[in-house]
């Protein structure tokens, strides 16, 4: 298969993509697909709910060509985003609080999700951008088989909060072309306070290592569009709550100095953030500039061109 094609077409041709999808769906009967390890039966309605509160079907809040993503993703025609409702992390300050905390959207059958993927391709999007996908990987794989059989050939962007298990990421080896995880917190106490996930720093580092193992550093084509590789997002928070120094040091020393990083300055207090004294205001320009300085001090150099 030519390198111009996305990785998953190789797995489709061999039957491996369908096998992974079937195995992943069966795993929903005692779900351990994310670090929450809640073991809920997501195949049977009316049982004990999973942490993500998502059952057999994925919920989608919206899908459209997104022109607000990183320049290397949006290009001229937009990044084909599918926003999945609910979340396995649920940060208290989430910028998409209504989507991640509540069931904004509708449940979609596999063929409907496949049609969304194909529609985004028809509309000229440069990639398929799966937003908050960690808790619905089985459903994504199931729909991807149908979409690929019908002609989908866009590179896949896995746009995640970074709270991903190695087991699930291994299912995606050879499926995802571009990994785009957040690196939210470097401190366990902060992760406990803001996401009820004290293991987040350890989990996100393991996940990023595995993502980089699979796809390597970000590769851009002659148009400046991402084709394959790792792109890490880091949201600067007030009072250094994101732990920028530790995050940038990890990326530079334990992943790659060539890691492409988007150090984001758009934090604003959403959701429950206004009730938390340390994060109840937007990030200042001075805090963002300090984060950029730190990233360069730690040896990183590849940043979103608008940073």
C-alpha positions in Angstrom: 0.0 0.0 0.0 1.4 3.4 -1.0 2.5 5.7 1.8 0.0 8.3 0.5 -2.8 6.1 1.9 -3.8 6.1 5.6 -2.6 3.2 7.7 -6.0 1.6 8.4 -6.5 0.6 4.7 -3.7 -2.0 5.2 -5.6 -3.4 8.1 -8.9 -3.4 6.2 -7.4 -5.4 3.3 -6.1 -8.1 5.7 -9.3 -8.3 7.7 -7.4 -7.2 10.8 -9.5 -4.0 11.2 -12.7 -6.0 11.3 -11.2 -8.4 13.8 -10.1 -5.6 16.1 -13.5 -3.9 15.9 -15.3 -7.1 16.8 -13.0 -7.8 19.8 -13.3 -4.2 21.0 -17.2 -4.4 20.9 -17.2 -7.6 22.8 -15.0 -6.0 25.5 -17.8 -3.5 26.2 -19.5 -6.3 28.2 -17.0 -5.7 31.0 -15.5 -2.4 30.0 -11.8 -1.8 30.8 -11.1 0.3 27.8 -9.8 3.4 29.7 -7.8 3.9 33.0 -11.0 4.2 35.0 -11.4 0.4 34.7 -15.0 0.6 35.7 -15.9 -2.9 34.4 -19.4 -1.8 33.5 -21.5 -3.8 31.0 -22.0 -1.3 28.3 -23.8 -3.8 26.0 -26.9 -4.1 28.2 -29.2 -1.2 28.8 -30.3 -0.5 32.4 -27.3 -1.9 34.2 -24.7 -0.2 36.3 -23.6 2.9 34.3 -20.0 3.3 33.1 -18.0 6.3 34.3 -18.4 7.8 30.8 -22.2 7.1 30.9 -22.0 5.8 27.3 -23.5 2.4 26.4 -23.5 0.3 23.3 -23.7 3.3 20.9 -21.4 6.4 20.7 -23.1 9.7 21.1 -22.2 12.6 18.7 -22.9 16.2 19.5 -21.9 17.6 16.1 -19.7 17.1 13.1 -18.4 19.6 10.6 -15.3 21.0 8.8 -13.4 22.7 11.6 -11.4 25.8 10.6 -10.2 26.6 14.1 -7.8 23.7 14.6 -4.0 23.9 14.2 -2.9 25.2 10.8 -1.4 21.8 9.9 -4.8 20.2 10.4 -7.3 22.7 9.1 -5.5 23.6 5.8 -7.8 25.4 3.4 -10.8 23.0 3.6 -10.9 22.4 7.3 -10.4 19.4 9.6 -13.3 17.0 9.6 -14.2 16.9 13.2 -16.6 14.6 14.9 -17.4 15.7 18.5 -18.2 12.7 20.7 -20.4 13.4 23.7 -19.5 12.5 27.3 -16.0 11.8 28.4 -13.8 9.4 30.5 -12.0 12.3 32.1 -14.5 15.2 32.7 -12.2 18.0 33.8 -14.0 20.5 36.1 -12.9 23.4 33.9 -13.7 21.8 30.5 -14.0 24.2 27.7 -16.7 22.0 26.2 -18.5 21.3 29.5 -22.0 20.7 28.0 -20.6 18.1 25.7 -18.2 16.2 28.0 -20.3 16.3 31.2 -23.8 15.9 29.8 -25.4 13.9 27.0 -25.5 16.8 24.5 -26.1 15.1 21.1 -27.6 11.9 19.9 -26.7 8.2 19.9 -25.6 7.0 16.5 -25.7 3.6 14.9 -22.4 2.3 13.3 -23.7 3.0 9.8 -24.7 6.5 10.7 -21.3 7.2 12.2 -19.7 5.8 9.0 -21.8 8.1 6.9 -20.6 11.1 8.9 -17.0 10.1 8.2 -17.7 9.8 4.5 -19.6 13.1 4.4 -16.7 14.9 5.8 -14.5 13.4 3.1 -17.0 14.4 0.4 -16.9 18.0 1.8 -13.1 18.1 1.1 -11.8 17.9 4.7 -8.1 17.1 4.9 -8.5 14.6 7.7 -10.9 12.9 10.0 -10.6 14.4 13.5 -12.1 12.3 16.3 -12.6 14.6 19.3 -12.9 13.0 22.8 -12.7 9.5 21.4 -11.1 7.5 24.3 -14.4 6.0 25.6 -15.8 5.1 22.2 -12.9 3.5 20.4 -14.8 0.2 19.9 -17.7 2.1 18.2 -15.2 4.1 16.1 -13.5 1.0 14.9 -16.8 -0.6 14.0 -17.9 2.4 12.0 -14.4 2.8 10.4 -14.7 -0.7 8.9 -17.9 0.3 7.1 -16.6 3.7 6.0 -13.3 2.3 4.7 -15.2 -0.3 2.8 -17.2 2.5 1.2 -14.1 4.5 0.2 -12.9 6.5 3.2 -9.3 7.3 2.8 -8.7 10.3 5.0 -5.9 10.3 7.6 -7.3 9.8 11.1 -6.5 12.3 13.9 -7.0 10.9 17.5 -7.8 14.1 19.4 -7.8 13.0 23.1 -7.5 14.4 26.6 -4.6 12.0 27.1 -6.3 9.7 29.6 -5.9 6.6 27.4 -5.0 3.1 28.4 -2.2 1.2 26.6 -4.6 -1.6 25.9 -6.8 0.7 23.8 -3.9 2.5 22.1 -2.6 -0.9 21.0 -5.9 -1.5 19.3 -5.3 1.7 17.4 -1.7 0.7 16.2 -1.8 1.0 12.5 -5.3 2.7 12.6 -4.5 6.2 13.7 -2.2 8.4 11.6 -2.0 11.5 13.8 -2.2 11.4 17.6 -3.1 14.7 19.2 -3.2 14.2 23.0 -3.5 16.9 25.6 -0.9 17.0 28.3 -3.1 18.6 31.0 -1.4 18.2 34.4 2.0 17.2 35.7 1.0 17.0 39.3 -1.1 14.2 40.9 -2.8 16.4 43.4 -3.8 18.9 40.7 -5.2 16.0 38.6 -7.1 14.7 41.6 -8.6 18.1 42.3 -9.5 19.1 38.7 -10.3 15.7 37.1 -10.6 13.1 39.9 -7.8 11.3 38.2 -4.6 11.4 40.4 -3.0 8.9 38.1 -3.3 11.3 35.1 0.4 12.3 35.0 1.6 8.7 34.9 -1.1 7.7 32.4 -0.5 10.5 30.0 3.2 9.9 29.9 2.7 6.2 29.2 0.2 7.1 26.5 2.4 9.7 24.8 5.3 7.3 24.7 3.1 4.6 23.0 1.7 7.1 20.6 5.1 8.3 19.6 6.3 4.7 19.2 3.5 4.1 16.8 3.7 7.2 14.6 6.9 9.0 15.4 7.4 12.8 15.1 4.9 14.8 13.1 5.5 14.8 9.4 4.1 17.5 7.2 3.5 17.4 3.4 4.5 20.0 0.8 1.4 22.0 1.7 2.2 22.0 5.4 -0.6 19.5 6.2 0.0 16.9 8.8 0.2 13.4 7.4 1.5 11.3 10.3 2.9 11.7 13.7 2.5 13.1 17.2 1.2 16.6 18.0 0.9 17.4 21.7 -1.4 20.2 23.1 -0.7 21.9 26.4 -3.2 24.3 27.8 -1.5 27.0 29.9 -3.5 27.5 33.2 -3.5 30.3 35.8 -0.8 30.1 38.5 1.1 27.3 36.7 -1.5 24.6 37.5 -0.7 22.7 34.3 2.9 22.1 35.4 4.4 23.3 32.1 8.1 22.8 33.1 7.6 19.1 34.0 5.5 18.5 30.8 8.0 20.1 28.4 10.9 18.4 30.1 9.2 15.1 29.7 8.5 15.6 26.0 12.0 16.9 25.2 13.9 14.3 27.3 11.7 11.2 27.1 9.9 11.5 23.8 11.7 13.6 21.3 13.1 17.2 21.0 11.3 17.2 17.7 7.9 16.8 19.3 5.4 19.3 17.7 3.7 21.2 20.5 0.8 23.6 20.6 1.1 25.6 23.8 -2.4 27.0 24.1 -3.3 30.4 25.6 -7.2 30.2 25.4 -7.9 29.0 29.0 -11.0 30.6 30.4 -13.0 29.5 33.5 -15.8 27.2 32.3 -17.9 24.6 34.0 -17.1 24.5 37.7 -13.9 26.5 37.4 -15.3 29.7 38.8 -15.8 27.9 42.1 -12.1 27.0 42.3 -9.9 29.9 43.5 -6.7 29.0 41.6 -8.3 28.7 38.2 -11.2 31.2 38.3 -9.7 33.6 35.8 -8.4 33.5 32.2 -4.7 32.9 31.6 -2.7 36.1 31.1 -0.4 36.9 28.2 2.5 36.9 30.6 1.7 33.4 31.8 1.6 32.1 28.2 4.8 33.8 27.2 6.5 32.2 30.3 5.2 28.8 29.1 6.7 29.4 25.7 10.0 30.4 27.2 10.0 27.3 29.4 9.3 25.0 26.4 12.3 26.5 24.5 14.5 26.3 27.5 13.7 22.6 27.8 14.9 22.1 24.2 11.6 22.0 22.2 11.4 24.0 19.0 8.5 22.9 16.9 5.4 24.9 17.7 2.1 25.7 16.0 3.0 28.5 13.6 0.5 30.8 15.1 2.0 30.5 18.7 
